[in-house]
Amino acid sequence: MKYAFFAFIWISFSVFGQDPSMYTLRFEPVSIEGMIGVQSFSYAKNGDEILIIGGRLDGLHQRMPGVSFDAAGHNDQLIVVNLATKTVWKTPVASCSLPFAEQLKATNHCFTQKGDTMVLIGGYGISTAADDHATFASALRFSVSNTIAAVKNNAVSDALFQREVSDSFAVCGGQLHYINDVYYLVGGHRFDGRYNPRNGPSFTQTYTSAVRRFKWINGRPAFLPSITNSNLLHKRDYNLVKVPQGENSYELLALSGVFQEDADLPFQTTTRINEAGEVRLQPNFRQFYNHYECPEIVVYDPSTKTSHLFMMGGIAQFYDTVGKIIQDNNVPFVSTLARVVVQPDGSMEEWLLAEKMPTLLGAGSAFIPNNADFWKQNSLQWTTSMPNELELGVLVGGIVPDAKNVFWVNNGKESKAVPTIYRVYLTQTSQTQKRNLKANDPLNVDILKHGKKNQYMVFFDLKTAAKVRVSYINASEEVIYTKEKKVKAGTSYWKTFLPKKNGIYRIIVQTTTGDQIKEWEQFLFIDE
């Protein structure tokens, strides 16, 4: 079978400089018999073998409490995949006692691997002790190679795992990383009970809004002072990347995530966390693409001290169509490939790649690096001798929906967990990458729905007083609303009603200061 849809033709462009900005991603499907569809799982690796823990066997979770995150959708097996021999082994977690088995088959753990040791924290699943769905208040620490051997020999038991119980570990949807000897458990929430989409009484939820730090000393977790910030750390289901800052020095970037406290929409902000425990907002940057957690690849160029974060698909509030950014507050599945650049001065940029994911893939997927020497602490160390194409690792599992927006029509059949594995290549391209200038535009326009009616507020920031005109234009290029007024410096907004007719509307915000005119153009998809 030919996979022309998944690939694009490339040639060697020797006239290009060896710079990551001249590269894109290519995906090549791999068929492995016995692989099952799984999403939002935890993973570790040993050589050519991948260990898959927990996650879900169904697609996007349903809305109704009685069926959402049901027992049938649990991945109740530990899975080992050998990429070289294309062999799969599975063994049930039921061979462990309940405290271990229930956490191992949960979803949305916080986890990381350091050497041969994996630490797996929290996760959401069915708890016999709670007699309900719950976030597990414990951490499991274990040898990856020993666990893989036990799966292959059907010898999984409690003895493999060290279990530590603490309310500080009751986190799902957060992220776990380490810098040197310190582990950072960042963001996430404690979610107990059955999910419902209207915040009914079937659950309780508490965001950690914290960085919980600890070390393993004499085989036990020793907690350091937590860092709490309700503004910058109130996020879950986001990407946490470890960005090199020099030799053996790193900083954590918490990109986007959900949900804003005053709106069921993703954040566009980035929070920086350094080794000194300082938490700060990344200034002058908004992320428009890849808002939920998605696979990412960090490429670090030591010659320029620049990091390139390749972001793969997932779910986002914005996507690009024929060169135009569309805002969709339904927050759909997307196939966007983007590159976030972290400059040596700390500034950040967002670039849209011309290529896309093979399908609406990325949510609940994982990118797992290969064993190449160019990986250092999960960052690809760039050199000027990089070839035109480089195999990086594999993209495993995830959710694939039938359409971009399926949540409000979801009865369990509109999306599925896929067994697909893709080899991922970094490959030189002649396609032009497009910088998203809005990501750094100080006007900072934001369009939010207000209340239940078809009313929208346009927010914007002004450094100095200016004359501002806001215009709404429909698909027929008819100006259906326009207004101009003088506005003081600072953050301002005004609201207006739009027609209830569905469609895409163009919004133009024009500012005039003296003889200087600036314009922000954005498209809004309305589906009432």
C-alpha positions, 0 to 999 in steps of 0.5 A: 500500500502506498501512503502518499497522503502521509508523506511529501516529496523532499530533495536535498537542498544543499544551498540551505544552511544547517539550521533547524528552522529549515526542517520539518517533520515527516511521518511514516506508518509502521504496522505492528501485529498485536498493537492495540489502540490506546491514548493518554497513557504513560510510557518508558523505554529500554533500548528498542522496547517501549513499556506502555502503562494505563491510558484509555482504549476508547476515544474522547471521553463521553459527556454523561457521568454514567458512561464517561471513563467507564471500566471497559475503557481502561487499559488493564494490561501492561504492554511491551512493544519491541520496535526492532522485531515488531513484537508485542507482549501484554500481561494483565495488571490484575496480577498485582494487588488492588492499590497497585493494579488500580493505579497502573490502569488509570489515565493521565498519570504524571510520569518521567523516566531517569535512567532505568528508573520510572516514577509514575504519580497519581492518575485518574481511575476507578478506586475500590477504596473510594467506591468511585472514580478518584485521583490516586494519592500515591507514587510508584517507582520501579525499574523499567528493564525489570518491569519489561522483563516481567511483562514478557515473562508474565511475572508482573507482581507488587514486588516490582514497584515501590509505592509511596502514599501522599496527598501531594501525589494526588494529581492527574493531568499534570506533568513530571520532569526532573532537573538534575536530582530534583523532581518537579510535579507541575500543575494538574488537578485532583479530580474525584468522582464522575465527570460531567460537562456542566460542573454538576455535583458528581465530582469535586475538583481542585487545581494544584496551582503549584510546583511540588518538588522532591528528591529521592533520598535513601529510597524515599521521597523528600519534599522541598518547599512547594511553589504556589501561584494561582495565576500562572500554575492553574493549568492541566493537560498542557505541555511541559518542556525542559529547555537547555540553558547551558551545560547541565542547566535547564528551565521548564516551560509550561505551555498553554493548557486548560482551563481559564478560570473565567472561561472554558477555553485554553490558556495561550500563556507560557509559564517559566520555572527555573531551578531556583524555584522562580515562576514567572510569566513569559512576556510578549508571547501568546501560543495560538496553536497546539493548546492541549498536551500533544507530542513535542520534540525539543531541538537545541542548537548549542551554537546559537543557544536556541531551542526549537519546539516542534509541536504535533497536532492535538486540540486547539482554539485556533487553526490555520485555513488557507493562510488565515488564523481561525478562532473556534471556541469549540476548541477542535481537534487539529492537524497543525504542525508548529514550531515554538522558538525560544531565543537565547535572550528568553524571547519566544516566537511561533511558526506555522509549518506548511506540512500537517499531521497525517490526520487529526492526530496528536491528542493522547499520543506520545512521541518516544525518542530513539536511541541515537547519540544526539539525544541528551535529556530528551533534547536533540543536540543540533550540529552543523553536520546534521543530514538532510533527514534524520530518524528521531523516534516514534509517535504512538497511539492517540485519539482520532476523531471523525471530525474536528468538533465531536464533543457535543455529539459524542456517544462514544463512536465519533472518535477512537483510540488508534493502534497506529505507530509512525516513525518520525523524521526531521527532514529538510524542506523547501516549504515556507514556514510562516511566523505567527506575528500575532503571537508577539503583537502588543495589541494582544486582541482577544475575542471572548463570548459573553453570556449565553447570548450571541454576544462577544467582547473584544479585548485589546491592550494599548500602551498609549491612548489611541483611536480604535475602530472595531469592525465585523465582516461576514463571509459575503464581505458585508460590514455588519458592525463597525464602531470607533472611539477614543480609548485610554492606555491599558486593557480595554474591551467592548461588546456587541451582538453578532447575527445568530447565523452560523459562519466565519466572521472577520474581525478587524481592530484598527488603532490610530495614534497620531499618523501611525495606523496598526491593524489586527485581522482575525477570523471567528467561527460561530456555531451556535 
